[in-house]
């Protein structure tokens, strides 16, 4: 397939925006991108699309949502997002709960959203894993996975307190929430040390015993090895600082999810080189810890040099409105350029999937979407969407 004569927002560090360019795809991958001045092939073929007057963007990436695990239009029967019978559940795998046939995946794909990072939480201090998957191509989730796991989800603040206070169980305070997280991470670190010592001494006179299998500790080993990140649900600034404190204590990579108070402490977040996934921006202040919610959050974080992505937290904001929520950030002072990056390459980079998605570059998945009007406009829909090198109809 060849898309020609398009304005291309590549979101790549090298070419950025091409005012009149082409995209070639083959086998579901992008094979070439460039200016029409450099194009040496023929545009007079049956698989060539003239995109004059259109701007093509990388298919959007929602870096934090609960699509498929919190199903469309269902109550308890389709609600698999929180196993709130145990406050520490790092061993839960979201792949076992996500319904890839959920209608919302189709709505996401038709809105130009090609990849979602979805999973469990945030009722528990430790909720389970998050994974990255495509929104189109199969109803079998195993065929849609981009990366599994992306992260382990942790939750601070009001959600765990509210969940367990209703049952008069631990945790009902922020102290207990943090203590549960620390206890589980400490156990996992000791488990890792004992496992490594067993592997080091195996077959020698000093051979130690392999630790008894612990599924919760096993699930946390990639985190402790810094192969994946901790995603900390946190809104209020004290909870944000608790997340940073715990991450430092255990030398783990982390991302702040929501970071509602981020604009109040942007200098501190910059000093810590913190990454954030903010949102939802189309939502009300439904609980006390959202009192400082502001559509200026993105602009103020960007001004201070804090890297962030924008998410819907679907179903809090329906996932098809991800570009609209980025437009809300523009209304709050963020540039349109940075708003596009906050739903394309930046979330892909934060979630460790930028080798496949997030920008229009040779070698990456052929996922992109074309708009004739303003991408942030709620009245605009894509002219077309291509995912995996195929048009979405």
C-alpha positions as CSV (number, residue, x, y, z in Angstrom):
1,X,0.0,0.0,0.0
2,X,1.1,3.5,-0.8
3,X,-0.4,6.6,0.8
4,X,0.7,9.7,-1.1
5,X,0.4,13.5,-1.0
6,X,-0.4,13.6,2.7
7,X,0.7,15.9,5.5
8,X,2.3,13.5,7.9
9,X,2.8,14.0,11.6
10,X,5.4,11.3,12.0
11,X,6.0,11.9,15.8
12,X,9.5,10.7,15.2
13,X,12.6,12.5,16.5
14,X,14.2,12.7,13.0
15,X,11.6,13.9,10.5
16,X,8.8,15.2,12.7
17,X,6.3,16.7,10.3
18,X,6.3,16.2,6.5
19,X,4.2,18.7,4.7
20,X,3.6,16.6,1.6
21,X,4.7,13.1,1.9
22,X,4.1,9.4,1.4
23,X,3.9,6.2,3.5
24,X,4.6,2.7,2.0
25,X,3.5,-0.4,3.9
26,X,3.9,-4.1,3.4
27,X,3.1,-7.1,5.5
28,X,1.6,-5.0,8.2
29,X,4.7,-2.9,8.6
30,X,5.8,0.6,7.5
31,X,8.5,0.1,4.9
32,X,9.2,3.8,3.8
33,X,8.2,7.3,4.8
34,X,9.3,10.5,3.2
35,X,8.7,13.6,1.2
36,X,6.9,13.4,-2.2
37,X,10.0,15.1,-3.6
38,X,12.0,12.0,-2.7
39,X,9.4,9.4,-3.9
40,X,10.7,7.4,-6.8
41,X,7.8,4.9,-7.3
42,X,4.6,5.2,-9.2
43,X,1.4,6.6,-7.7
44,X,-0.7,5.2,-10.6
45,X,-1.4,1.8,-9.0
46,X,-4.4,0.1,-7.6
47,X,-3.0,0.0,-4.0
48,X,-2.2,3.8,-4.0
49,X,-4.3,6.2,-1.9
50,X,-4.2,9.9,-2.7
51,X,-4.4,11.6,0.7
52,X,-4.3,15.2,-0.6
53,X,-5.8,17.6,2.0
54,X,-5.5,15.0,4.8
55,X,-3.1,14.9,7.8
56,X,-2.0,11.5,8.9
57,X,-1.1,10.8,12.5
58,X,0.3,7.7,14.2
59,X,-2.6,5.6,15.5
60,X,-3.2,6.9,19.0
61,X,-2.0,5.1,22.1
62,X,-4.1,5.1,25.4
63,X,-1.5,4.5,28.1
64,X,-3.9,3.8,30.9
65,X,-7.4,2.4,30.7
66,X,-9.5,-0.6,31.7
67,X,-11.0,-1.5,28.3
68,X,-12.1,-5.1,28.0
69,X,-11.6,-5.9,31.7
70,X,-14.4,-3.5,32.7
71,X,-16.8,-4.5,30.0
72,X,-19.2,-2.4,28.1
73,X,-22.8,-2.1,29.5
74,X,-22.4,-4.9,32.1
75,X,-22.6,-5.0,35.8
76,X,-20.9,-7.5,38.1
77,X,-21.0,-10.2,35.4
78,X,-18.6,-8.3,33.2
79,X,-16.7,-6.5,35.9
80,X,-13.3,-8.2,36.3
81,X,-11.2,-5.2,37.1
82,X,-10.8,-5.6,40.9
83,X,-10.2,-8.8,42.9
84,X,-10.9,-6.9,46.1
85,X,-10.9,-10.0,48.3
86,X,-7.1,-9.6,49.0
87,X,-5.2,-6.3,49.2
88,X,-2.1,-7.8,47.6
89,X,-2.6,-9.5,44.2
90,X,0.5,-8.9,42.0
91,X,0.1,-12.3,40.5
92,X,-3.2,-11.5,38.7
93,X,-2.7,-11.5,34.9
94,X,-5.1,-9.2,33.0
95,X,-4.9,-11.3,29.9
96,X,-7.1,-13.8,31.8
97,X,-9.9,-11.3,32.3
98,X,-9.9,-9.0,29.2
99,X,-12.7,-9.7,26.7
100,X,-11.3,-8.7,23.3
101,X,-14.8,-9.0,21.8
102,X,-16.0,-6.0,23.8
103,X,-17.7,-3.5,21.6
104,X,-15.4,-0.7,22.9
105,X,-12.4,-2.1,21.1
106,X,-14.2,-1.5,17.8
107,X,-15.2,2.0,18.9
108,X,-11.5,2.7,19.8
109,X,-10.2,1.4,16.5
110,X,-12.7,3.5,14.5
111,X,-11.6,6.5,16.4
112,X,-8.0,6.0,15.4
113,X,-6.8,4.4,18.6
114,X,-4.6,1.5,17.7
115,X,-3.0,0.4,21.0
116,X,-4.3,0.4,24.5
117,X,-2.6,-0.3,27.8
118,X,-5.2,-1.9,30.0
119,X,-5.5,-4.0,33.2
120,X,-6.6,-4.4,36.8
121,X,-7.1,-1.9,39.6
122,X,-7.3,0.2,41.5
123,X,-9.1,-1.1,44.6
124,X,-6.0,-2.9,46.0
125,X,-2.7,-1.6,47.1
126,X,-1.2,-4.1,44.6
127,X,-3.7,-4.9,41.9
128,X,-2.0,-7.0,39.2
129,X,-0.4,-6.4,35.8
130,X,-1.2,-4.2,32.9
131,X,-0.6,-5.2,29.3
132,X,-0.4,-3.5,25.9
133,X,-2.7,-4.8,23.1
134,X,-4.1,-3.8,19.7
135,X,-7.7,-2.8,19.3
136,X,-8.3,-4.5,16.0
137,X,-7.5,-7.8,14.3
138,X,-9.0,-10.6,16.3
139,X,-11.3,-11.4,19.2
140,X,-8.6,-13.7,20.6
141,X,-6.5,-11.5,22.9
142,X,-3.4,-13.7,22.5
143,X,-3.1,-12.5,18.9
144,X,-3.4,-8.8,19.9
145,X,-0.7,-8.6,22.5
146,X,2.0,-6.0,22.0
147,X,3.7,-6.4,25.4
148,X,2.7,-8.5,28.4
149,X,3.3,-7.4,31.1
150,X,3.9,-3.6,30.7
151,X,3.7,-2.9,34.4
152,X,2.5,-3.9,37.9
153,X,-0.3,-1.7,39.1
154,X,-0.2,-0.2,42.6
155,X,-2.8,2.1,44.2
156,X,-2.4,4.7,46.8
157,X,-4.9,7.2,48.3
158,X,-8.7,6.9,48.6
159,X,-9.5,3.8,46.5
160,X,-8.0,1.1,48.7
161,X,-9.2,3.0,51.8
162,X,-12.7,3.1,50.5
163,X,-12.7,-0.5,49.4
164,X,-11.6,-2.0,52.6
165,X,-13.1,0.4,55.1
166,X,-16.5,-0.7,53.9
167,X,-15.6,-4.2,55.2
168,X,-13.6,-3.1,58.2
169,X,-10.5,-4.8,56.8
170,X,-6.9,-3.6,56.3
171,X,-6.1,-1.2,54.8
172,X,-8.2,1.6,56.0
173,X,-5.4,4.2,56.2
174,X,-2.7,5.4,53.9
175,X,-0.1,4.0,56.3
176,X,-1.5,0.5,55.9
177,X,-1.7,0.8,52.2
178,X,2.0,1.7,52.0
179,X,2.9,-1.0,54.5
180,X,1.2,-3.7,52.4
181,X,3.1,-2.6,49.4
182,X,6.4,-2.6,51.2
183,X,5.8,-6.0,52.8
184,X,5.1,-7.6,49.5
185,X,8.1,-5.9,47.8
186,X,10.4,-6.9,50.6
187,X,9.3,-10.5,50.4
188,X,9.8,-10.5,46.6
189,X,13.3,-8.9,47.0
190,X,14.3,-11.6,49.5
191,X,12.8,-14.3,47.2
192,X,14.9,-12.9,44.3
193,X,18.0,-12.9,46.4
194,X,17.5,-16.5,47.5
195,X,16.7,-17.6,44.0
196,X,19.8,-15.9,42.6
197,X,21.9,-17.5,45.4
198,X,20.5,-20.9,44.5
199,X,21.3,-20.4,40.8
200,X,24.8,-19.2,41.7
201,X,25.6,-22.2,44.0
202,X,23.7,-24.9,42.1
203,X,25.9,-28.0,41.6
204,X,28.6,-26.9,44.0
205,X,29.5,-28.0,47.5
206,X,27.9,-24.7,48.8
207,X,24.5,-25.3,47.0
208,X,21.6,-23.6,48.8
209,X,18.0,-24.6,48.7
210,X,15.7,-23.2,46.1
211,X,13.0,-21.1,47.8
212,X,9.5,-22.5,47.8
213,X,7.5,-21.3,44.8
214,X,5.6,-18.1,45.6
215,X,3.4,-16.9,42.7
216,X,3.1,-13.3,44.2
217,X,6.9,-13.0,44.5
218,X,7.4,-14.5,41.0
219,X,5.1,-11.8,39.5
220,X,7.2,-9.1,41.0
221,X,10.6,-10.3,39.8
222,X,10.5,-8.5,36.5
223,X,9.7,-5.3,38.4
224,X,12.7,-5.8,40.8
225,X,14.9,-6.6,37.8
226,X,13.8,-3.3,36.2
227,X,12.4,-5.1,33.2
228,X,9.0,-3.5,33.7
229,X,7.7,-0.5,35.7
230,X,5.5,0.1,38.6
231,X,2.4,2.1,37.7
232,X,1.3,3.9,40.8
233,X,-2.4,5.2,40.9
234,X,-2.1,8.4,42.8
235,X,-3.9,11.8,42.8
236,X,-3.0,13.8,45.8
237,X,0.5,15.2,46.2
238,X,1.2,13.3,49.5
239,X,0.3,10.0,47.7
240,X,2.5,11.0,44.8
241,X,5.5,11.5,47.2
242,X,4.7,8.1,48.8
243,X,4.9,6.5,45.4
244,X,8.3,8.1,44.7
245,X,9.5,7.1,48.2
246,X,8.6,3.5,47.8
247,X,10.1,3.4,44.3
248,X,13.4,4.7,45.6
249,X,13.4,2.3,48.6
250,X,13.2,-0.7,46.2
251,X,15.1,0.8,43.2
252,X,12.2,0.2,40.8
253,X,11.2,2.2,37.7
254,X,7.9,3.8,38.1
255,X,5.2,5.9,36.4
256,X,2.6,8.1,38.2
257,X,-0.9,7.3,37.0
258,X,-3.3,10.3,37.1
259,X,-1.0,12.7,39.1
260,X,-3.9,15.1,39.5
261,X,-1.9,17.3,41.8
262,X,1.1,17.2,39.5
263,X,0.7,20.8,38.5
264,X,1.2,21.9,42.1
265,X,4.5,20.0,42.5
266,X,5.8,20.1,38.9
267,X,9.3,21.4,40.1
268,X,9.7,18.4,42.4
269,X,8.5,15.9,39.7
270,X,11.1,17.4,37.3
271,X,13.8,17.0,39.9
272,X,12.9,13.3,40.3
273,X,12.8,12.8,36.5
274,X,9.3,11.4,37.0
275,X,7.0,10.2,34.2
276,X,3.3,10.7,34.4
277,X,0.2,9.4,32.7
278,X,-2.5,12.0,33.4
279,X,-6.2,12.0,33.0
280,X,-9.0,11.5,32.5
281,X,-9.5,15.2,31.6
282,X,-13.2,14.8,30.8
283,X,-14.4,13.9,34.3
284,X,-15.8,15.5,37.4
285,X,-14.3,15.9,40.8
286,X,-16.1,12.8,42.1
287,X,-14.0,12.3,45.2
288,X,-12.1,14.5,47.7
289,X,-8.6,13.7,46.3
290,X,-9.6,15.3,42.9
291,X,-10.2,18.7,44.5
292,X,-7.2,20.2,42.6
293,X,-8.1,18.7,39.2
294,X,-7.3,21.2,36.5
295,X,-7.2,21.1,32.7
296,X,-3.9,23.1,33.0
297,X,-2.1,20.1,34.5
298,X,-0.6,19.0,31.1
299,X,0.6,22.5,30.2
300,X,2.2,23.1,33.6
301,X,4.0,19.8,33.7
302,X,5.3,20.4,30.1
303,X,6.5,23.9,31.1
304,X,8.6,22.3,33.9
305,X,10.0,19.5,31.6
306,X,8.0,16.6,33.1
307,X,7.3,13.8,30.6
308,X,3.7,12.9,30.5
309,X,1.1,11.1,28.4
310,X,-2.7,11.6,28.4
311,X,-5.1,8.8,29.0
312,X,-8.9,8.2,29.2
313,X,-9.0,5.8,32.1
314,X,-11.8,4.1,30.1
315,X,-14.6,3.7,31.1
316,X,-14.2,6.9,33.1
317,X,-14.0,8.7,29.8
318,X,-15.1,6.5,26.8
319,X,-12.0,5.5,25.0
320,X,-13.0,6.9,21.6
321,X,-12.7,10.4,23.0
322,X,-9.0,10.2,23.7
323,X,-8.2,12.8,21.0
324,X,-10.9,15.1,22.5
325,X,-9.3,14.8,25.9
326,X,-6.0,15.9,24.4
327,X,-7.9,18.9,23.0
328,X,-9.0,19.7,26.6
329,X,-5.3,19.9,27.5
330,X,-4.8,22.3,24.6
331,X,-7.6,24.4,26.0
332,X,-5.7,24.4,29.3
333,X,-2.6,25.8,27.6
334,X,-0.7,22.8,26.1
335,X,0.4,23.3,22.4
336,X,-1.3,21.2,19.8
337,X,2.0,19.7,18.8
338,X,2.7,18.4,22.4
339,X,-0.9,17.2,22.7
340,X,-0.5,14.9,19.7
341,X,2.7,13.6,21.1
342,X,1.0,12.9,24.4
343,X,-1.3,10.4,22.8
344,X,1.2,8.9,20.3
345,X,5.0,8.6,20.8
346,X,5.2,9.6,24.5
347,X,2.8,7.0,25.9
348,X,4.5,4.4,23.7
349,X,7.9,5.4,25.1
350,X,6.6,5.5,28.7
351,X,5.1,2.0,28.3
352,X,8.1,0.5,26.5
353,X,6.3,-0.2,23.2
354,X,7.8,2.5,21.1
355,X,9.8,-0.1,19.1
356,X,6.4,-1.0,17.5
357,X,4.0,1.9,17.8
358,X,3.6,5.6,18.5
359,X,5.3,7.1,15.4
360,X,5.3,6.7,11.6
361,X,8.7,5.2,10.9
362,X,10.0,2.4,8.8
363,X,10.0,-0.9,10.7
364,X,7.1,0.0,12.9
365,X,3.6,-1.4,12.7
366,X,1.5,0.1,9.9
367,X,-0.9,1.8,12.3
368,X,-2.1,5.3,11.4
369,X,-5.1,7.5,11.0
370,X,-6.1,10.4,8.7
371,X,-8.1,13.5,9.5
372,X,-9.3,16.3,7.2
373,X,-10.2,18.7,10.0
374,X,-9.0,19.3,13.5
375,X,-8.1,16.1,15.3
376,X,-9.2,17.5,18.7
377,X,-12.6,18.6,17.4
378,X,-15.4,16.5,18.9
379,X,-17.4,16.8,15.6
380,X,-14.5,15.3,13.6
381,X,-14.0,11.7,12.8
382,X,-11.1,10.1,10.9
383,X,-11.3,10.0,7.2
384,X,-9.7,6.5,7.5
385,X,-7.9,4.3,9.9
386,X,-5.2,1.8,9.0
387,X,-4.2,-0.8,11.6
388,X,-1.8,-3.6,10.9
389,X,-1.7,-2.3,7.3
390,X,-5.4,-2.8,6.8
391,X,-8.2,-0.3,6.5
392,X,-10.8,-0.3,9.3
393,X,-14.3,-0.2,7.7
